[in-house]
Every structure is written in structure tokens, then in C-alpha cells.
Amino acid sequence: MNDAIAATSETNSTWLTRDVLFICLSACFADLGYQAVLAIFPLFLVMNLHAAVWVFALATAISYGPGAIFGLIGGQLGDRYGHKKMAITGNLFIPLLSLAGLAATPVTAVALFAGGWWARNFRSPPRRTLMAQMVSRTNRSRAFGFLHALDIGGGFLAATGAMILIWGSTPLKIIFLITIIPLLCSSAVLAMVRSKKIEEPVPPSSVTPTSAPASDAGNRGLYYRLLWATGLYGFSSFSFGFPILTVDQATGSRALAVLAYVVFFGVSALTGLVVGKFNKRNVKALALAGYLAGGIGAAGMAVVSTLHNSAFLYYPVVALMGLALGVIETLEPTIISLIIPQKKTGGGMGALTATRSLGLFFANILMGLLYNIQASWVWAYGYAAILAVVAAGILLSAPRVNIESLN
């Protein structure tokens, strides 16, 4: 008994191991590359290739829709053949995103962009599962919070770098090519990870055999409710390229448009570090500080877009959206990893990625259609806000499960 307690105490104090750090650094390098692409791709597609806004909406929808299938496949293949192998495989194809900047036509640019994003979706569930296997249950929210912080921290640096290069009049095609370097570094760091599962002591179970079925039913109920809420929130989500285009239209400055991305990432990274320190009541926090806050942020975009000479009000709004993303990206995988059997964690992470991607598929199509029909961002952001609030309500109505006691 004392040995188990001592082992648990040691595990709690050493969660940031060499391999966990490498996984997080790989995520940082990956975002340092492809988030710079995401910051400039809508500008490149609409401004340089003279495509309509609905073409960008279609590009993101194509990326997210089939990307859901790639997320499922990546998680399941990881369970079967090894999560490290599948994570590296997907990671190596993400640089297709960078090659989109060499395209001479919108069709070619969209095809390359989608291919790189499918690879990213394929890689994400195995990488998340690899993280879950290397960290004790007690510290998973800390680990996923740290992963999100470095992940989005890379995005923050990417957006900042892209903004500086644009201010310096660097051609967008050159910025696209530069992003290949950190993406290759991401795969190299991930290859150094030793896929060794942590051995946790099994505490004496406080659940009697007669109460186990009820606990399993509660786990399943929470799991499916979480997937429904995630999917519905996905329907309210949209590529951050839309806010970038909104700020660009309001300010007439590409650099100020990318600055919105910098603010978004900065707040999101800090949120991941803070949220990761809290393990309890995370379902309620996900609903309120995640989905609901995201809905309020979307509503704020709609409100500010109706005001004149108020472009700088977009920045506190995107900061709120960044806070919501930090909560969601930290708590969603943490909860999934705790309520899914270890042998099926990859499938659970894949289902999480796929559900969100399906929602994003329809969300981006609707964003493009609503903007094209109404010639205004109000209806587009307004519908997103409503669905996010409903998603929060669905998760708040989930059956109560004591996640801290799950086996």
C-alpha cells in the first residue's frame, strides 16, 4: 500500500519527462510551420489568386470533412500498429500545406492545402494517445495543458513571424516555403520519442462489483454526450481565416489582420498552462469556459462587425476566442483519455477529432454561404454563436461522473 502511494507520488512529480517534452516540442515545431500557412493562406487565396471568399470556405470544408475520416483512421491504426509510427507518418505529409504557396490556380492551392490538413488530422489522435500513455491519470490535464501551450505557443510565434515578414514586404510564396523547415524539425523531434507506456500502481478499488455497471454506463453516457457536444460545437466553429479576412476588410492592413491571429494564439497558449493545473470539475469548465465562451466570442465578432470605426475591438473578442480554444484543447482530450479503456484510447481520440472535423466541414460551408448571401459577417458569426451555446447546454446536462475516481 505504501509502495503504491510512493510510486504515485513519484509519478505526480515527474510527469514532464524527456519523452513528454519531445512530444510537446514536436507539436510546437509543427504549429510553428503550419499555423503560419493558416495565417496567410486566406490572404493568398483571396488577394493573390483572386478567389472569392466562398472558395476559401470550400477549401476549409474540404480539409475538415474528409479530415474526419483521416482522424478516425489515424487513431485506429495507432491502436493496431503503434501510435508513434502513425504520428510520424502523418507528420511527414503536413508540408503539403507549405507547397500550396507555389500554386498558380485556386484549385491547385486548395488541393495541396487539403492534403496537408488531412495528414495533420491523421497524426493528431496517435500523438494525443502517445501522450496519454506516458502520463499518469492524475497529471493528464497538466500534460495536455502543457502540450496545448507549446502547440499554440508555436502558432503564436508563427503568426508573429508571418506578421513581421508581411510588414517587411516579404512575398507570401517565400513565407510558405520557410514553413517547411519547422515542419521537418517536428518530425525529427517526434522520431526521438520512446513509445514507452507508464506503469501506474493500481489503487484499491472503492467501487463494488454491483456498482461497476452503473459506473460504466455513466462513462458511456458522458462519452457520447461529449461527442455530441463536440460535434455541435464543431458546427459553430470555423477556420480562423474568417476573422483574419474580417479584420483585413475592416482595417485594410494584412499585418493587422495577422495580428488578430497573434492575439488569439497568445491567449490560448497561456490558457492551456493555467487550465492544465486543474483536474476537478473539468466537464463543467469545458462547457462554460470552453463552448459557452467560444459562443460569446462569435457573437462578439458579429456585434463588432456592425460598428463603424471600431476595428480594434476585434482584438479583445479574438482573445476570448483564444481562451475558449485553450480550455477546449486541454480538457477534451483529458476527459476522453480518462473515460475510455486504455486499449481503445486511440479510437476515442480519433472519434473526437472526426466529430469536430465533421462539424467544421459544415460550419465553414455555412460561413461562406451566409457571408456570400448576406454580404455581411453578422449572420455568419451569429449562427455560430447560437450553436456554441447549445453545445454548452448539452454538456451541462450530461450525467454526473466522478472523473477523478475512474479506472
C-alpha atoms as one frame of an Amber mdcrd trajectory, in Angstrom:
protein
   0.000   0.000   0.000   2.754   2.421   0.991   4.731   1.400  -2.092   1.756
   2.238  -4.301   1.362   5.633  -2.657   5.074   6.345  -3.020   5.014   5.317
  -6.671   2.034   7.535  -7.315   3.721  10.471  -5.571   6.838   9.954  -7.685
   4.741   9.791 -10.854   2.975  13.021  -9.925   6.252  14.874  -9.532   7.897
  13.622 -12.728   5.174  13.933 -15.351   7.308  16.236 -17.529   9.667  13.525
 -18.754  12.076  13.592 -21.677   9.545  11.918 -23.987   6.650  14.147 -22.932
   8.846  17.171 -23.619   9.756  15.835 -27.077   6.097  15.288 -27.943   5.316
  18.855 -26.890   8.311  20.258 -28.784   7.222  18.344 -31.877   3.818  19.991
 -31.555   5.479  23.384 -31.144   7.551  22.964 -34.311   4.531  21.692 -36.238
   2.437  24.727 -35.339   5.399  26.997 -35.970   5.132  25.769 -39.556   1.528
  25.153 -40.495  -0.051  27.909 -38.416   1.959  30.431 -40.422   0.406  28.833
 -43.507  -3.076  29.168 -41.997  -2.391  32.831 -41.211  -1.566  33.734 -44.802
  -3.470  31.147 -46.858  -6.809  33.036 -46.879  -4.978  36.214 -47.893  -3.026
  34.343 -50.584  -6.144  32.653 -51.947  -8.426  35.709 -51.925  -5.940  38.516
 -52.594  -3.201  36.893 -54.713  -5.182  34.265 -56.621  -8.318  36.461 -56.707
 -10.639  33.723 -55.444 -13.979  34.579 -53.816 -14.445  34.204 -50.047 -16.706
  31.195 -50.635 -13.748  29.421 -52.296 -11.800  29.761 -49.040 -14.848  28.412
 -47.204 -14.913  25.450 -49.587 -11.181  24.887 -49.098 -11.533  24.662 -45.333
 -14.641  22.479 -45.636 -12.830  20.042 -47.917  -9.948  19.980 -45.460 -12.109
  19.320 -42.397 -14.724  16.982 -43.919 -12.559  14.142 -45.272 -10.148  15.067
 -42.488 -12.657  13.497 -40.096 -12.141  10.135 -41.787  -8.362  10.521 -41.628
  -8.645  11.271 -37.905 -10.593   8.053 -37.301  -8.171   6.021 -39.391  -5.126
   7.501 -37.664  -6.455   6.677 -34.195  -7.458   3.118 -35.083  -4.239   2.329
 -36.939  -2.342   3.690 -33.954  -4.120   1.210 -31.663  -3.150  -1.602 -34.043
   0.334  -0.750 -35.326   1.720   1.749 -32.840   0.889   5.375 -32.200   4.416
   6.670 -32.717   4.651   5.176 -36.221   1.287   6.605 -37.269   2.032  10.016
 -35.753   5.309  10.296 -37.675   3.682   9.067 -40.891   1.050  11.781 -40.769
   3.552  14.419 -39.691   5.761  13.837 -42.738   2.958  14.787 -45.136   1.914
  18.035 -43.414   4.413  20.081 -45.525   1.947  19.727 -48.411   0.370  22.784
 -46.778   3.537  24.768 -47.427   3.563  23.833 -51.104   0.154  25.482 -51.540
   2.001  28.801 -51.818   3.540  27.659 -55.105   0.135  27.112 -56.713  -0.818
  29.249 -59.685  -4.539  28.455 -59.522  -7.064  28.289 -56.661  -7.809  24.615
 -57.452  -4.174  23.563 -57.012  -3.785  25.648 -53.871  -6.898  24.127 -52.305
  -5.806  20.582 -53.207  -2.388  20.971 -51.578  -3.852  22.720 -48.552  -6.416
  19.949 -48.046  -3.823  17.188 -48.428  -1.607  18.703 -45.764  -4.547  19.176
 -43.404  -5.681  15.569 -43.870  -2.184  14.474 -42.846  -2.408  16.701 -39.792
  -5.731  15.111 -38.789  -4.292  11.630 -39.315  -1.406  12.474 -36.975  -3.302
  14.159 -34.133  -5.109  11.179 -32.481  -1.966   8.967 -32.341   0.062  11.834
 -30.895  -2.562  12.553 -28.241  -2.764   8.862 -27.361   1.022   8.654 -27.135
   0.889  11.499 -24.632  -1.873   9.850 -22.587   0.106   6.605 -22.374   3.161
   8.359 -20.939   1.465  10.355 -18.202  -0.381   9.217 -15.088  -4.111   9.784
 -14.936  -3.657  12.352 -12.189  -1.418  14.523 -14.345  -3.048  14.223 -17.766
  -4.711  17.621 -17.618  -1.310  19.147 -16.773   0.318  17.271 -19.651  -2.357
  18.173 -22.192  -2.330  21.763 -20.945   1.437  21.896 -21.434   1.067  20.259
 -24.858  -1.501  22.853 -25.863   0.661  25.687 -24.517   3.690  24.652 -26.589
   1.465  23.728 -29.525  -0.232  27.106 -29.593   2.982  28.807 -28.499   4.421
  27.631 -31.795   1.380  29.080 -33.509   1.899  32.367 -31.679   5.485  32.554
 -32.935   4.340  31.538 -36.421   1.703  34.260 -36.585   4.129  36.826 -35.160
   6.799  35.858 -37.675   4.316  35.959 -40.558   3.151  39.408 -39.460   6.741
  40.725 -39.310   7.585  39.247 -42.714   4.456  40.784 -44.235   5.357  44.160
 -42.720   8.746  43.709 -44.342   7.076  43.172 -47.727   8.205  39.539 -47.979
   6.338  37.742 -50.795   3.761  35.282 -49.468   5.263  32.451 -51.533   8.571
  32.850 -49.677   6.778  32.678 -46.316   5.060  29.470 -47.431   8.416  27.849
 -48.269  10.028  28.936 -44.988   7.360  26.980 -43.074   8.729  23.669 -44.402
  11.757  23.945 -42.090   9.943  23.759 -38.708   7.605  21.073 -40.066  10.560
  18.816 -40.845  12.028  19.600 -37.411   8.725  18.478 -35.882   9.029  15.024
 -37.452  12.676  14.736 -36.402  11.872  15.507 -32.750   8.890  13.146 -32.759
  11.141  10.355 -34.038  13.257  10.680 -30.861  10.286   9.834 -28.629  10.486
   6.429 -26.947   6.966   4.971 -27.070   7.076   3.516 -23.567   3.870   3.344
 -21.556   3.895   4.470 -17.959   3.313   1.754 -15.355   0.835   3.029 -12.805
   0.111   1.343  -9.474  -3.438   0.058  -9.270  -5.122   1.609  -6.216  -7.583
  -0.405  -4.152 -10.927  -0.046  -5.909 -13.629   1.727  -3.990 -16.237   0.563
  -6.468 -18.073  -2.616  -5.589 -18.925  -5.187  -8.275 -22.586  -4.256  -8.071
 -21.858  -0.604  -8.766 -19.416  -1.193 -11.643 -22.100  -1.472 -14.340 -23.576
   1.831 -13.241 -20.134   3.421 -13.424 -19.563   2.009 -16.929 -22.953   3.307
 -18.023 -22.076   6.735 -16.667 -18.783   6.681 -18.554 -20.505   5.749 -21.811
 -23.188   8.378 -21.276 -20.587  11.079 -20.705 -18.517   9.874 -23.685 -21.408
  10.051 -26.146 -22.689  13.314 -24.695 -19.210  14.762 -25.085 -19.065  13.646
 -28.728 -22.481  15.218 -29.394 -21.413  18.469 -27.761 -18.080  18.410 -29.594
 -19.790  17.839 -32.918 -22.329  20.582 -32.314 -19.601  22.969 -31.232 -17.792
  21.974 -34.408 -20.851  23.168 -36.336 -20.359  26.528 -34.634 -16.618  26.590
 -35.226 -14.892  28.000 -38.263 -11.412  28.471 -39.606  -9.695  31.466 -38.056
  -9.135  32.557 -41.628 -12.591  34.144 -41.473 -11.694  36.523 -38.603  -8.445
  37.278 -40.441 -10.424  38.270 -43.530 -12.862  40.253 -41.384 -10.101  42.289
 -39.727  -8.366  42.735 -43.088 -11.554  44.207 -44.566 -12.071  46.442 -41.536
  -8.502  47.775 -41.375  -7.234  47.412 -44.927  -3.989  46.018 -43.484  -2.721
  42.460 -43.910  -0.352  42.893 -40.977  -3.148  43.999 -38.614  -5.249  41.077
 -39.835  -2.481  38.617 -38.888  -2.082  40.462 -35.569  -5.521  39.131 -34.642
  -4.052  35.640 -35.053  -1.145  36.593 -32.772  -3.526  37.739 -30.020  -5.650
  34.612 -30.439  -2.656  32.283 -30.063  -1.047  34.178 -27.210  -4.146  33.997
 -25.008  -4.823  30.382 -25.967  -1.299  29.238 -25.041  -1.435  30.905 -21.609
  -4.883  29.407 -21.008  -3.591  25.888 -21.666  -0.929  26.306 -18.982  -3.425
  27.596 -16.419  -6.266  25.162 -17.121  -3.911  22.184 -17.098  -3.310  22.660
 -13.368  -6.944  21.951 -12.503  -8.221  18.371 -12.587 -11.609  18.613 -10.934
 -14.956  19.715 -12.345 -13.453  19.744 -15.819 -16.721  18.801 -17.569 -18.428
  21.928 -16.287 -15.358  24.040 -17.082 -15.318  22.658 -20.632 -18.966  23.606
 -21.104 -18.757  27.113 -19.629 -15.202  28.347 -20.194 -14.876  26.391 -23.436
 -18.039  26.088 -25.534 -20.001  28.964 -23.990 -17.031  31.342 -24.088 -16.476
  30.396 -27.725 -20.102  31.234 -28.467 -19.779  34.612 -26.783 -16.662  35.272
 -28.846 -18.513  34.501 -32.090 -21.334  36.791 -31.002 -18.768  39.497 -30.297
 -17.439  39.205 -33.853 -20.969  39.725 -35.146 -21.557  42.770 -32.946 -18.251
  44.478 -33.737 -18.768  43.919 -37.475 -21.874  46.147 -37.290 -19.982  49.033
 -35.701 -18.066  51.644 -37.679 -14.510  52.749 -36.923 -14.153  50.050 -34.267
 -11.756  47.602 -35.868  -9.558  47.390 -32.778 -12.495  45.985 -30.783 -11.917
  42.751 -32.680  -8.779  42.064 -30.664 -10.413  41.539 -27.218 -13.017  39.390
 -28.969 -10.423  37.118 -30.561  -8.685  36.984 -27.167 -11.873  35.484 -25.714
 -11.976  33.006 -28.596  -8.374  32.066 -27.785  -9.283  31.462 -24.147 -12.109
  29.156 -25.236  -9.791  27.175 -27.512  -7.240  26.778 -24.717  -9.884  25.290
 -22.415 -11.308  23.009 -25.110  -7.999  21.655 -26.399  -6.831  20.918 -22.845
  -9.960  19.383 -21.336 -11.473  17.447 -24.263  -8.561  15.002 -24.698  -8.078
  14.795 -20.934 -11.676  13.690 -20.357 -11.585  11.243 -23.281  -8.366   9.657
 -22.020  -9.945   9.097 -18.590 -13.279   7.570 -19.649 -12.065   5.314 -22.482
 -10.348   1.944 -21.849  -6.601   2.213 -22.470  -6.603  -0.242 -25.375  -9.198
   1.898 -27.170  -7.776   5.333 -26.398  -6.612   5.843 -29.981 -10.106   5.133
 -31.288 -11.583   7.539 -28.754  -9.148  10.299 -29.731  -9.893   9.568 -33.392
 -13.635   9.861 -32.761 -13.031  13.197 -31.024 -11.041  14.523 -33.991 -13.539
  13.135 -36.509 -16.582  14.577 -34.740 -15.048  18.034 -34.556 -13.902  17.832
 -38.181 -17.374  16.910 -39.442 -18.805  19.905 -37.629 -16.096  22.149 -39.054
 -16.882  20.842 -42.543 -20.436  22.159 -42.414 -19.510  25.234 -40.366 -17.091
  26.546 -42.964 -19.512  25.906 -45.833 -22.258  27.762 -43.971 -19.889  30.608
 -43.086 -19.081  31.082 -46.752 -22.707  30.809 -47.892 -24.096  33.142 -45.251
 -21.465  35.750 -45.954 -21.954  35.452 -49.708 -25.751  35.707 -49.448 -25.925
  38.477 -46.868 -22.660  40.237 -47.801 -22.178  40.635 -44.060 -20.435  38.772
 -41.256 -23.384  39.246 -38.853 -25.414  36.212 -39.912 -22.334  34.022 -40.269
 -20.978  34.720 -36.780 -24.478  34.882 -35.270 -25.392  31.322 -36.230 -22.040
  30.093 -34.856 -22.722  31.767 -31.511 -26.129  30.106 -31.130 -24.839  26.589
 -31.813 -21.942  27.019 -29.382 -24.355  27.957 -26.593 -26.482  24.889 -27.362
 -23.351  22.696 -27.246 -22.568  24.047 -23.774 -26.105  23.202 -22.657 -25.825
  19.624 -23.928 -22.625  19.017 -21.988 -24.002  20.628 -18.820 -26.940  18.189
 -18.952 -24.601  15.167 -19.078 -24.882  12.643 -16.231 -22.539  13.420 -13.388
 -19.484  11.190 -13.324 -16.640  11.456 -10.818 -13.802  11.514 -13.321 -11.184
  11.513 -10.587 -12.243   8.019  -9.486 -12.452   6.394 -12.901 -10.273   3.330
 -13.520
